[in-house]
Amino acid sequence: MGESRAIMGYICGKYAPDSPLYPKDLQKRATVDEMMYFDIGHFGKSIGDYVLPQVFRKQPADKEKESAMKEALDKLNRVLDKKEYATGNTLTVADFCLATSLTLADAVPVQYNLKPWNNVATWFQRMKNLPYFTECNKAYYEFAKKMTSK
């Protein structure tokens, strides 16, 4: 198995079947799945399309790709309105997916300003405050910094 979203669902099902990270209740789970599909199909893709050429090829920012990313940020900002997390007030695997995607835009050289998306900025800071966030993302932040210093 090589897809992180499938891996997270499998691990939750096998080792923590009653965990709210990936709820048993089918309606709640469908909401989590919806946000993971949004991430892989639109949110994460738009961020990657905008950020990765800047990090790996040292290309300038592409305005069309930035526009697509802004649309995705607009949607997530609406989703997060009056919620602590992507599917409500409980942390789920969908939040990990979305935060991982947003981490791409948070690293050097991009360090994208999230101020226009207050709900996203607040949520992302909440995610960054998790006790394991720094350890889990340290390698990417260091890698992005190294790529831009060459």
N, C-alpha and C positions, 0 to 999 in steps of 0.2 A: 504494500500500500504506500503510495507516494504523495497523496493529496492531503495537506495539513487539516483541512476541514473534516474529511472522512476519518482521519486519524484521531482527531479530537472526539468525534462522535463515538468511535470505537472504544477509545480509552474510557470515556465516561460510562458507556454501556457496560463494559466489562468490569471496571474497577470501582465505579461510583454510580450505580444505576439509579440511585435516589437523589443524586446531586442536582441542585437547581442550575448548575452550569449548563446542563443539557436535559431539560425537564422530560419526565415520562409522559406527562399530560400532552396529548397530541396537538391540541390547539396552541399551547405554549411552545411546544417544540417546533411547530410550523412557523411561528413568529421568529424563533431563533434561526431556523433554516432560511427563511425569507431574507433576513439580514445578512446571513453568510453568502447567499446567492447574490444579493446586491453588492456585497464586497467583491466577490470574485468576478462578477460580470460587469460592474460599472465603477464602483468606488475605487477599489484597489487597482483596477486596470487603468483608470484615468490618471491616478497618481503615478503609477509606474510609467505610463507613456510620457508624462510630463517630467518626472524627476530622473529616471534612469539615464536618458541621453546626456543630461547635465553631469551626472556622477561618472559614468563610464566613458563617455566620449568627449567630455568637457565642451559640449555644445551649448550655445546660448538657449535661454528659455524660449519655448515655442508658444506663441500667443494662442493659437487654436487649441493646443493641448492644455494650456492653462485654463482656457474657457471651459473645456469639458470637465476639468478637475473642479473648477468653481461650481459647476452645476451639480456635481456629486456632493460637494461640501454643502451646497444649499439644501439638498435633499436630506443629508444626514442631520443638518442643523434643525430642519423641521421635525424629523423623527425624534430627536432628542429633546424637543420642547416639553418642559415640565416632567422630564424623566432623568434619573441618575445614570441609566445605562440604556443601551440600544433597544432593548425589548421591554423596558419597564424600570423598576427600582431594584432589580436583582442582577448581579453580574452573571453573564453567560459566555459561552464560547464565542458567540457572535462579537462580543466586545473585544476579545483577543484578536479575532480576525481583522476587524476594522482598525484597531489600534496598531497592529503590525503594519497594515498598509499606510496608515498616517505617519508612522515612524519614518518612512522613506522621505516624506516631505519635511520632516523635522530635523534631519541631519544636514551637516555641511555638504555641499555649498548652498543648498536651497534654503533651509530654515524658513519655511513658508509662514507668513504672518496669518494667524488664525483669528485675529481680532474681529473681522467682519462676521465671523461665525461664532458668536459667544457661546452657544450651547455646545458646539464642537470643542471649542477651546477649554471650557470648564470640564467637560467629560474627559478630554484627552489628558488634562492635568490630573484628574482623578485616577485615570489609568496609570499615569507616570508615577503617582504616589503609592501604587501597590508595592509591597515590600520586595517583590521579585522582578519588577519591571527593569530596573537598571541592569541587573545581572543577565536577564534574558536578552536584552538589546545592546549590551555593551559591545559585542563583536561588530555589529553593523555600524554603530556610531564611529567606532575606531576605524573600520574599513573605509567608510565614506570620507573621513578626515584624511586618511592616508592617500586615497585616490585623488583628492583635490590638492594635496601638497606636492604632488609630483610635477 
